[in-house]
């Protein structure tokens, strides 16, 4: 556990990272984009701040210097350097709110939007955060329970902290090759663990990404006076079941990638100088914008490229929309300036996401080792001895009515509710309408980006994973299409036909109705975590909204500063008991069977690992590998290794013989060993026997500590004898057969 002194020290270290980063991001934005203010400025600052944390950590980790002290020193040096950089035209502060400059009536926002619409927007955001808060409280009560987070997101983060490196390949299993995935989001979790010593912040990180997504959605509609409506439209997808049950209280990165892609789109829309029917605030910004590119300010273009690059550095599935955005930027740039536009975009995008792909190129000879060929050209890639399940895509079943009836239809209903056809096809139709009759060129091209993202989803491997005719992975992997649908649905309120005030209110009413019917946020009111979710919503949504309202009404800086400081103190104060509660219950697995983590006969092993510190623990059998995070211990000090054999081009395969397995145990110098069966992805309740436990029979150097189902935890007391394998210890074959 962490005592109060340790907690306060961790809070101080966190502040020494967050405050300098926030200052640096603000200062850079004010220097490079002085004409930007309000929500667009905050969005750019958010992207720059995220990029600074990731970039500094990548550079330090590349040299094995990823320590809490070096990160703090580095961010302070960056802040000091930026502080002495002349702040440019806006050095005296950002311009006053546009409402003051234009005399906008007090019943409207600075962009001319009704305060009633903005109030409704706040309520929709609050409802979304409430639902996220319920799932977060479940994680606080029992530990992170999301499969992918236990499998690789959090193990990657802890490995960076333990090795102080960002260039290593941490192997979590021998079935997939996820160590080649880009790891921007895992690096942010690693920074949180590094400066606080625990993983508590990881439960709340996706609330930050939710804020970025809502801010980006607002910025898409803001230049047209429709920011509130685009936020309400975005909430339909941001509170969909697919995200609510997986991202809050976990380390999933689907929301992060979607938020970053939408941020890139929003910055491009905000920076486009030829808007039609733009609101008054845009006309103010326009007088201060413009740069050598003629159409777009070059620094705004770089900020958008940075966001797209960060998305590609977060998920491989973001590459398609990032590429489409690149094409859009080049086409939209004025003739004669396209090379310059491409340069500003590409340099920033590479800074945001190229690190992980360069690492893959060095290790495997291929920046994306999951891609085995380009047409007839074979590419270097790791060969796999074992596979989890076939990686069919949706196009494979596009005309299979049985699959649509048994899998696709029910999966979409679960993800988007009873009105899923309206949500899915409505978002796609909105993108199509934007392409055909968008009010300006940038909107038309953003519609094309959304359509391309939806089309790419249909061809994405694993989007219909499972045995032939049984795409059991479809429902889980619907998350791959969220960025495209989100980009499409926020374009709906920009349609010219909806320009009238009555039509706008009719659209708002329809969107709120779809939000309520599809996502059923009222269901969260019946959950036992509702009290926590309510207070979380008040603290992170309603109080900040009140502060913004008071600021718009002319409240003085001292009042706002005092209220903000009080909110910060409140958050720090309640953080300590929340962290104690979390650490006391984390992976205790002593509740009802349906609340235990992770199942798969690993409950007892998880409870055992809670009390183990500074040990070397080996895992074999993919059931243990896919849930490896629980073995790091409460203080995350255990070194956890999945035992396997390295191969060409970064391959990591199951050990094929008893003698080789025993030699690997000796080489790893383990204190404990966990043996488990092979996880049967097609039929999870029917695991497949893995031979490692059988290979240990008769070995005096190990003794079993606990046994549950087919899982055994062994104490390793000495060196195993590779020559003592009996004739019954047959070698591992290429199992299981996942084709049927």
C-alpha positions in Angstrom: 0.0 0.0 0.0 1.0 3.7 -0.2 1.0 5.8 2.9 -0.1 9.5 2.9 3.5 10.8 2.5 4.1 8.5 -0.5 0.8 9.6 -2.0 1.6 13.3 -1.6 5.1 12.8 -3.0 3.6 11.0 -6.0 1.1 13.9 -6.5 4.0 16.3 -6.4 5.9 14.4 -9.0 2.9 14.2 -11.2 2.4 18.0 -10.8 6.1 18.5 -11.8 5.3 16.8 -15.1 1.8 18.1 -15.8 2.3 21.8 -15.0 5.4 22.3 -17.1 3.9 20.4 -20.0 0.7 22.5 -19.8 2.7 25.7 -19.6 4.9 24.6 -22.6 1.9 23.7 -24.7 0.1 26.9 -23.9 3.2 29.0 -24.6 3.9 27.3 -27.9 0.4 27.6 -29.1 0.3 31.3 -28.2 3.6 31.9 -30.0 2.8 29.9 -33.2 -1.0 30.4 -33.5 -1.6 33.7 -31.7 -5.0 34.3 -33.4 -6.5 31.1 -32.0 -8.6 31.4 -28.9 -11.1 29.5 -26.8 -11.9 25.9 -27.6 -9.7 25.6 -30.8 -6.7 26.9 -28.8 -7.3 24.5 -26.0 -7.5 21.6 -28.5 -4.2 22.5 -30.1 -2.6 22.8 -26.7 -4.0 19.4 -25.7 -2.4 17.8 -28.8 0.9 19.6 -28.3 1.0 18.6 -24.6 0.3 15.0 -25.3 3.0 15.0 -28.1 5.5 16.6 -25.7 5.0 13.9 -23.0 5.3 11.1 -25.6 8.2 12.6 -27.5 10.3 13.3 -24.4 9.6 9.8 -23.1 10.4 8.2 -26.5 13.8 10.0 -26.7 14.7 9.2 -23.1 13.6 5.6 -23.4 15.6 5.1 -26.6 18.7 5.7 -24.6 17.6 3.7 -21.5 17.0 6.8 -19.5 13.2 6.5 -18.9 13.2 7.3 -15.1 10.9 9.6 -13.1 13.8 12.0 -12.4 14.9 12.3 -16.0 11.4 12.8 -17.2 10.8 15.6 -14.7 14.1 17.3 -15.5 13.4 17.0 -19.2 9.9 18.6 -19.0 11.3 21.4 -16.8 14.0 22.1 -19.3 11.5 22.2 -22.1 9.3 24.6 -20.1 12.3 26.8 -19.3 13.3 27.0 -22.9 9.8 27.8 -24.0 9.5 30.5 -21.3 12.4 32.4 -22.7 11.1 32.2 -26.3 9.3 35.5 -27.3 5.6 34.9 -27.1 4.8 36.9 -30.3 1.8 39.2 -30.9 -0.3 37.7 -28.1 2.4 38.0 -25.4 0.1 40.1 -23.2 -2.5 37.4 -23.2 -5.1 35.8 -25.4 -7.6 38.1 -27.0 -10.8 38.9 -25.0 -13.8 36.7 -25.7 -15.3 37.4 -29.1 -18.7 38.2 -27.4 -17.1 41.2 -25.9 -15.6 42.3 -29.2 -18.8 41.9 -31.2 -21.4 42.8 -28.7 -23.1 39.4 -28.9 -26.3 39.4 -26.7 -25.9 37.6 -23.4 -28.4 34.9 -24.4 -25.8 33.5 -26.9 -22.4 32.1 -26.7 -19.3 33.8 -28.4 -20.1 31.8 -31.5 -23.8 32.8 -31.6 -25.1 29.6 -30.2 -28.1 29.6 -27.8 -27.1 29.0 -24.1 -30.0 26.6 -24.0 -28.3 24.5 -26.6 -25.0 24.7 -24.7 -26.7 23.7 -21.5 -28.2 20.7 -23.2 -24.8 19.8 -24.5 -23.4 19.9 -21.0 -26.1 17.6 -19.8 -25.4 15.1 -22.6 -21.7 15.2 -21.7 -22.6 14.7 -18.1 -24.7 11.7 -19.0 -21.8 10.2 -20.9 -19.3 10.8 -18.1 -21.7 9.3 -15.7 -21.8 6.1 -17.6 -18.0 6.1 -17.9 -17.8 6.7 -14.1 -19.9 3.6 -13.4 -17.5 1.4 -15.3 -14.5 3.1 -13.7 -15.9 2.5 -10.3 -16.1 -1.2 -11.1 -12.4 -1.2 -11.9 -11.7 0.7 -8.6 -13.6 -2.0 -6.7 -11.8 -5.0 -8.2 -9.0 -4.1 -10.6 -8.8 -3.6 -14.3 -11.0 -6.2 -15.9 -10.6 -5.5 -19.6 -9.1 -8.4 -21.5 -6.7 -6.4 -23.8 -5.5 -4.3 -20.9 -4.6 -7.4 -18.9 -3.1 -9.0 -22.0 -0.7 -6.3 -23.4 -1.7 -2.6 -22.9 -0.6 -2.5 -19.2 2.2 -5.1 -19.4 3.8 -3.0 -22.1 3.5 0.1 -19.9 5.0 -1.7 -16.9 7.8 -3.2 -19.0 8.9 0.3 -20.1 9.0 1.4 -16.5 11.0 -1.6 -15.3 13.5 -1.6 -18.2 13.6 2.2 -18.5 13.5 1.6 -22.3 11.0 2.2 -25.1 12.8 0.1 -27.7 12.4 -3.3 -26.2 10.0 -6.0 -27.5 7.9 -7.3 -24.6 6.4 -10.7 -25.4 3.1 -11.5 -23.8 2.2 -14.7 -25.7 3.2 -16.8 -28.7 0.0 -16.5 -30.7 -0.2 -12.9 -31.8 2.5 -10.4 -32.6 1.2 -7.4 -30.6 4.7 -6.4 -29.5 4.9 -4.7 -32.9 1.9 -2.5 -32.2 2.4 1.2 -31.9 2.4 2.2 -28.2 1.7 5.9 -27.7 -1.1 5.3 -25.3 0.8 2.6 -23.4 3.7 5.1 -23.0 1.3 7.6 -21.4 0.2 4.9 -18.9 3.9 4.2 -18.3 4.6 7.8 -17.5 1.7 7.7 -14.9 3.1 4.6 -13.4 6.6 5.9 -13.4 5.9 9.1 -11.5 3.3 7.7 -9.0 4.6 4.2 -8.5 1.1 2.6 -9.0 -1.3 2.2 -11.8 -4.2 4.1 -10.3 -4.0 6.9 -12.9 -4.5 4.3 -15.7 -8.1 3.9 -14.5 -8.9 7.5 -15.3 -6.7 8.2 -18.4 -9.5 7.4 -20.9 -11.7 10.1 -19.2 -9.0 12.5 -20.6 -9.4 11.1 -24.0 -13.1 11.4 -23.7 -12.6 15.1 -23.0 -10.4 15.5 -26.1 -13.0 13.8 -28.2 -15.8 16.1 -27.0 -13.6 19.2 -27.4 -12.7 18.1 -31.0 -16.4 17.5 -31.8 -17.2 21.0 -30.5 -14.5 22.5 -32.7 -15.9 20.8 -35.8 -19.2 22.6 -35.5 -18.0 25.8 -33.8 -17.0 27.8 -36.9 -20.5 27.3 -38.2 -22.2 28.2 -34.9 -23.1 24.5 -34.3 -20.6 23.3 -31.8 -23.2 22.2 -29.2 -25.0 20.1 -31.9 -21.9 18.3 -33.1 -21.0 17.4 -29.5 -24.5 15.9 -29.0 -24.1 14.0 -32.2 -20.7 12.7 -31.2 -22.0 11.6 -27.8 -24.2 9.0 -29.6 -21.0 7.1 -30.5 -18.8 8.1 -27.5 -21.3 6.5 -25.1 -22.0 3.4 -27.2 -21.8 0.1 -25.4 -18.6 -0.9 -27.3 -16.7 1.9 -25.6 -18.5 2.2 -22.3 -17.9 -1.4 -21.2 -14.2 -1.5 -22.4 -12.4 1.9 -22.2 -13.3 3.4 -18.8 -11.2 2.1 -15.9 -8.9 0.3 -18.4 -6.0 0.9 -20.7 -7.8 0.4 -24.0 -6.8 2.8 -26.8 -9.7 2.8 -29.2 -11.1 6.0 -27.7 -7.6 7.6 -27.8 -7.2 6.9 -31.5 -10.7 8.1 -32.3 -10.2 11.3 -30.3 -6.9 12.1 -32.0 -8.3 11.5 -35.5 -11.3 13.7 -34.8 -8.9 16.3 -33.3 -7.0 16.4 -36.6 -10.2 16.8 -38.6 -11.4 19.6 -36.2 -8.1 21.6 -36.5 -8.3 21.4 -40.3 -11.9 22.6 -40.2 -11.1 25.4 -37.8 -8.1 26.5 -39.9 -9.9 26.5 -43.2 -10.2 30.2 -44.3 -13.0 30.0 -46.9 -16.0 29.0 -44.7 -19.4 29.8 -45.8 -22.1 30.9 -43.3 -19.4 31.0 -40.6 -20.1 32.4 -37.2 -18.8 35.7 -35.9 -16.0 34.2 -34.0 -14.5 32.8 -37.1 -14.5 36.1 -38.8 -12.4 37.5 -35.9 -9.9 34.6 -36.1 -9.7 34.9 -39.9 -8.3 38.4 -39.6 -5.4 37.1 -37.5 -4.8 33.9 -39.4 -3.2 33.0 -42.6 0.4 32.1 -43.4 2.8 31.3 -46.2 0.5 28.5 -47.4 -2.1 31.0 -48.4 -5.1 28.7 -47.5 -4.0 27.2 -44.2 -1.8 28.6 -41.5 1.3 26.3 -41.6 1.4 25.8 -37.8 -2.3 24.9 -37.8 -1.6 22.4 -40.5 1.3 21.0 -38.5 -0.9 20.7 -35.4 -3.4 18.7 -37.4 -0.7 16.5 -38.8 0.7 16.0 -35.3 -2.7 14.7 -34.1 -3.0 12.4 -37.1 0.5 11.1 -36.4 -0.3 10.5 -32.8 -3.3 8.5 -33.8 -1.2 6.3 -36.1 1.3 5.9 -33.3 -1.6 4.7 -31.1 -3.3 2.1 -33.3 -2.4 0.5 -36.6 -6.1 0.7 -37.5 -5.8 4.5 -37.5 -3.4 4.4 -40.5 -6.2 4.3 -43.1 -7.9 7.5 -41.9 -4.5 9.2 -41.3 -3.6 8.4 -44.9 -6.9 9.7 -46.2 -6.3 13.0 -44.2 -2.9 13.3 -45.9 -4.5 13.0 -49.3 -7.1 15.6 -48.3 -4.5 18.1 -47.1 -2.5 17.8 -50.3 -5.5 18.2 -52.5 -6.9 21.1 -50.5 -3.7 23.0 -50.5 -3.5 25.8 -53.1 -1.8 25.1 -56.4 1.9 25.7 -56.1 2.0 25.3 -52.3 1.1 21.6 -52.1 4.7 20.4 -51.5 5.0 23.0 -48.7 1.7 21.8 -47.2 2.7 18.2 -47.5 6.0 19.0 -45.8 4.5 20.7 -42.8 1.9 17.9 -42.4 4.3 15.0 -42.9 7.1 16.3 -40.5 4.6 16.8 -37.7 2.8 13.5 -38.4 6.1 11.6 -38.4 7.0 13.3 -35.1 3.7 12.0 -33.6 3.8 8.4 -34.8 6.9 7.2 -36.6 8.9 6.1 -33.6 7.2 2.7 -33.2 7.3 1.9 -36.9 11.0 2.8 -37.1 11.6 0.4 -34.2 9.7 -2.4 -36.1 11.8 -1.7 -39.2 15.0 -2.1 -37.3 13.9 -5.3 -35.6 11.8 -7.0 -38.2 12.8 -5.3 -41.5 9.2 -4.2 -41.9 7.5 -1.2 -40.3 4.2 -3.1 -40.1 5.2 -6.8 -39.7 1.5 -7.8 -39.7 1.5 -7.0 -43.5 3.2 -10.0 -45.2 3.1 -8.8 -48.7 2.4 -5.9 -51.1 0.8 -7.6 -54.0 3.4 -10.0 -55.4 6.2 -8.6 -53.2 6.8 -10.6 -50.1 7.8 -8.6 -47.0 9.8 -9.7 -44.0 7.6 -10.9 -41.2 7.6 -13.2 -38.2 6.4 -16.8 -38.7 4.0 -18.1 -36.1 3.8 -21.6 -34.8 0.5 -21.1 -33.1 -2.5 -19.0 -34.1 -5.5 -17.9 -32.0 -8.2 -17.8 -34.7 -8.6 -17.0 -38.4 -8.5 -13.3 -39.2 -11.3 -13.0 -41.7 -12.6 -9.5 -42.6 -16.2 -8.4 -43.1 -16.0 -8.4 -46.9 -15.5 -12.2 -46.6 -19.1 -12.4 -45.4 -20.7 -9.4 -47.1 -23.2 -11.6 -48.9 -23.7 -14.3 -46.2 -27.2 -13.7 -44.9 -26.8 -16.3 -42.2 -23.7 -14.6 -40.7 -25.6 -11.2 -40.8 -28.5 -12.8 -39.0 -26.5 -14.7 -36.4 -23.5 -12.5 -35.8 -23.4 -9.1 -37.5 -27.0 -8.0 -36.7 -26.8 -9.0 -33.0 -23.3 -7.5 -32.7 -24.4 -4.2 -34.1 -27.5 -4.2 -31.8 -25.3 -4.8 -28.8 -22.8 -2.1 -29.8 -25.3 0.7 -30.8 -28.6 -0.3 -29.4 -32.0 -0.8 -30.9 -31.6 2.0 -33.4 -28.3 0.7 -34.7 -29.3 0.9 -38.4 -30.1 4.6 -37.8 -26.7 5.2 -36.0 -24.5 3.3 -38.4 -26.1 4.2 -41.7 -26.9 7.7 -40.5 -23.2 8.4 -39.8 -22.2 6.9 -43.2 -25.0 8.9 -45.0 -23.9 12.1 -43.2 -20.4 11.6 -44.6 -21.8 10.9 -48.1 -24.0 14.0 -48.0 -21.0 16.0 -46.9 -19.0 14.7 -49.9 -21.8 15.5 -52.3 -23.0 18.9 -51.0 -20.9 20.0 -48.1 -21.0 23.7 -47.5 -17.3 24.1 -48.3 -14.3 22.1 -49.6 -12.9 21.2 -46.3 -16.2 19.7 -45.1 -16.5 17.8 -48.4 -13.1 16.3 -48.0 -13.6 15.4 -44.3 -16.7 13.5 -45.4 -14.5 11.6 -47.9 -12.1 10.8 -45.1 -14.9 9.4 -43.0 -16.2 7.3 -45.9 -12.7 5.9 -46.6 -12.3 5.0 -42.9 -15.6 3.1 -43.0 -14.6 1.3 -46.3 -11.2 0.4 -44.8 -12.9 -1.1 -41.8 -14.7 -3.6 -44.1 -11.3 -4.9 -45.2 -9.6 -4.8 -41.8 -8.2 -8.2 -40.7 -9.9 -9.6 -37.6 -13.0 -7.4 -38.1 -14.8 -10.7 -38.5 -12.4 -13.0 -36.7 -13.4 -16.6 -36.0 -13.8 -19.9 -37.6 -15.3 -20.1 -41.1 -19.0 -19.1 -40.8 -18.6 -18.2 -37.1 -17.1 -14.7 -36.8 -17.2 -14.6 -33.0 -14.8 -11.7 -32.9 -17.0 -9.3 -34.9 -18.9 -7.9 -31.9 -15.6 -7.1 -30.0 -13.9 -5.6 -33.0 -16.7 -3.2 -34.0 -14.5 -0.7 -32.2 -12.3 -0.5 -35.3 -15.0 1.5 -37.1 -15.7 4.0 -34.3 -13.3 6.7 -35.6 -14.9 6.6 -39.1 -18.5 6.7 -37.7 -17.6 9.5 -35.3 -16.0 11.6 -38.1 -19.2 11.1 -40.2 -21.8 11.8 -37.5 -20.3 15.1 -36.5 -20.7 16.4 -40.1 -24.4 15.8 -40.0 -25.3 19.2 -38.2 -23.3 21.1 -40.8 -25.7 20.2 -43.6 -27.1 23.3 -45.4 -30.7 22.1 -45.2 -30.5 22.4 -41.4 -29.5 26.1 -41.4 -32.9 27.3 -40.0 -33.2 27.7 -36.3 -36.3 25.4 -36.1 -34.6 22.7 -38.1 -31.6 23.0 -35.8 -33.7 22.5 -32.8 -35.5 19.6 -34.5 -32.2 18.0 -35.2 -31.1 18.5 -31.6 -34.2 16.9 -30.3 -33.8 13.9 -32.7 -30.1 13.5 -31.7 -30.9 13.6 -28.0 -33.7 11.0 -28.5 -31.3 8.7 -30.4 -28.7 9.2 -27.7 -31.2 8.2 -25.0 -32.7 5.2 -26.9 -29.5 3.7 -28.2 -27.2 4.1 -25.2 -29.7 4.0 -22.4 -27.7 6.1 -20.0 -30.5 5.7 -17.5 -29.4 2.1 -17.0 -26.4 3.4 -15.1 -28.7 5.0 -12.5 -29.5 1.5 -11.2 -25.9 0.5 -10.8 -24.4 0.3 -7.3 -21.6 2.6 -8.5 -24.0 5.4 -9.3 -23.0 7.6 -6.3 -19.3 7.6 -7.3 -20.3 8.3 -10.9 -22.5 11.2 -9.7 -19.7 12.9 -7.8 -17.3 12.3 -10.6 -19.6 14.0 -13.0 -20.1 17.0 -10.7 -16.3 17.4 -10.3 -15.2 17.0 -13.9 -18.2 18.3 -15.9 -20.6 20.4 -13.9 -18.1 22.5 -11.9 -15.9 23.3 -14.9 -19.0 24.1 -16.9 -20.1 26.5 -14.2 -16.6 28.1 -14.2 -16.8 28.7 -17.9 -20.3 30.2 -17.6 -19.1 32.5 -14.8 -16.1 33.6 -17.0 -18.5 34.4 -19.9 -20.5 36.5 -17.5 -17.4 38.5 -16.5 -16.4 36.9 -13.3 -13.1 38.1 -12.1 -9.9 36.1 -12.3 -9.4 35.8 -8.5 -12.8 34.2 -8.1 -12.2 31.7 -11.0 -8.7 31.0 -9.7 -9.9 30.3 -6.2 -12.7 28.0 -7.4 -10.3 26.1 -9.7 -7.7 25.8 -6.9 -10.5 24.5 -4.6 -11.5 21.9 -7.2 -7.9 20.8 -7.5 -7.4 20.4 -3.8 -10.7 18.4 -3.6 -9.4 16.0 -6.3 -6.1 15.5 -4.5 -7.9 15.0 -1.2 -10.3 12.3 -2.4 -7.6 10.7 -4.5 -5.9 9.2 -1.4 -8.8 7.2 0.0 -9.8 6.1 -3.6 -6.3 4.8 -4.2 -6.2 2.9 -0.9 -9.6 1.3 -1.7 -8.3 0.3 -5.1 -5.1 -1.2 -3.9 -6.8 -3.1 -1.1 -9.2 -4.7 -3.6 -7.2 -4.9 -6.7 -7.4 -8.5 -8.1 -8.5 -9.9 -4.8 -11.1 -11.9 -6.7 -13.1 -12.6 -3.7 -16.5 -11.4 -4.9 -19.3 -13.1 -6.9 -18.1 -15.4 -9.7 -19.2 -13.0 -12.4 -17.0 -10.3 -10.9 -13.8 -12.2 -10.7 -10.8 -11.3 -12.8 -9.8 -12.8 -15.1 -11.5 -16.2 -14.8 -9.9 -18.9 -16.9 -8.9 -20.7 -13.7 -6.6 -17.9 -12.8 -8.5 -16.4 -9.8 -6.4 -18.1 -7.2 -3.2 -17.3 -9.0 -4.1 -13.6 -9.1 -4.8 -13.6 -5.4 -1.5 -15.2 -4.7 0.4 -12.7 -6.8 -1.0 -9.7 -4.8 1.4 -10.5 -2.0 4.5 -11.2 -4.1 7.1 -8.5 -4.6 10.4 -8.2 -6.5 10.1 -11.7 -7.9 10.8 -13.2 -11.4 7.7 -15.0 -12.6 7.5 -17.1 -15.7 4.3 -17.8 -17.6 3.6 -20.6 -20.1 0.3 -21.5 -21.7 -1.5 -18.7 -23.4 -4.4 -18.5 -20.8 -1.8 -17.1 -18.4 -0.2 -14.9 -21.1 -3.4 -13.3 -22.1 -4.0 -12.3 -18.5 -0.4 -11.7 -17.5 -0.9 -8.2 -15.9 -2.2 -9.5 -12.6 1.2 -11.3 -11.9 3.1 -8.0 -11.6 1.9 -7.6 -8.0 0.2 -4.7 -6.2 3.4 -2.6 -6.3 4.2 -3.6 -9.9 7.7 -4.8 -8.8 7.5 -8.4 -10.2 9.3 -9.1 -13.5 6.9 -11.2 -15.6 8.2 -13.2 -18.6 6.3 -15.3 -21.0 8.6 -18.1 -22.0 9.1 -18.6 -25.7 11.7 -19.0 -28.4 13.0 -16.0 -30.5 12.9 -16.4 -34.2 13.7 -14.4 -37.4 12.2 -11.0 -38.0 11.1 -10.5 -34.4 9.2 -13.8 -34.1 8.4 -15.3 -30.7 7.1 -18.8 -30.7 6.1 -21.5 -28.3 8.9 -23.7 -27.1 8.5 -27.0 -28.9 10.2 -29.6 -26.7 10.6 -30.5 -23.0 14.4 -30.1 -23.0 14.2 -26.6 -24.6 11.5 -25.6 -22.1 13.5 -26.7 -19.1 16.5 -24.8 -20.5 14.4 -21.7 -20.9 13.3 -21.9 -17.3 16.9 -22.1 -16.2 17.9 -19.2 -18.4 15.1 -17.0 -17.1 16.3 -17.5 -13.5 12.8 -17.7 -12.2 11.4 -17.6 -8.7 8.0 -18.8 -9.7 6.4 -20.4 -12.8 2.8 -20.5 -13.8 1.6 -23.2 -16.2 -1.8 -22.9 -17.9 -3.7 -24.3 -20.8 -3.9 -22.9 -24.4 -6.8 -20.4 -24.5 -9.3 -21.6 -27.1 -10.5 -18.4 -28.7 -13.2 -20.2 -30.6 -14.6 -22.0 -27.5 -13.2 -20.2 -24.4 -14.9 -22.6 -22.0 -13.0 -25.5 -23.5 -9.3 -24.8 -23.1 -6.7 -26.9 -25.0 -4.1 -28.7 -23.0 -0.6 -27.2 -23.2 2.3 -29.6 -22.4 4.4 -27.5 -20.0 3.0 -28.9 -16.8 3.5 -32.4 -18.1 7.1 -31.6 -18.9 7.7 -30.7 -15.2 6.7 -34.1 -13.9 9.4 -35.8 -11.9 11.4 -32.6 -11.6 12.6 -32.0 -8.0 13.7 -28.4 -8.6 10.0 -27.2 -8.7 7.1 -27.8 -6.4 3.5 -26.8 -6.8 2.2 -24.0 -4.5 -1.4 -23.8 -5.7 -3.6 -25.5 -8.2 -6.9 -24.4 -9.8 -8.4 -26.2 -12.8 -5.6 -26.6 -15.2 -3.5 -23.7 -13.8 -0.6 -24.4 -11.4 1.7 -22.0 -9.7 5.2 -23.6 -9.1 8.0 -22.5 -6.8 11.3 -22.8 -8.6 14.0 -23.9 -6.2 16.9 -24.7 -8.4 18.0 -25.5 -11.9 15.9 -28.0 -13.9 17.5 -30.9 -15.7 17.0 -30.7 -19.5 18.2 -34.3 -19.8 15.5 -35.7 -17.4 12.6 -35.5 -19.9 11.0 -38.8 -20.2 9.7 -40.6 -23.3 6.2 -39.5 -22.6 7.1 -35.8 -22.9 6.2 -35.5 -26.5 7.0 -32.3 -28.3 4.6 -29.4 -28.9 2.9 -29.6 -32.2 1.3 -26.8 -34.2 -1.8 -26.6 -32.2 -4.6 -25.8 -31.9 -6.4 -26.3 -35.2 -8.4 -23.0 -35.3 -9.8 -23.4 -38.7 -13.0 -25.2 -37.5 
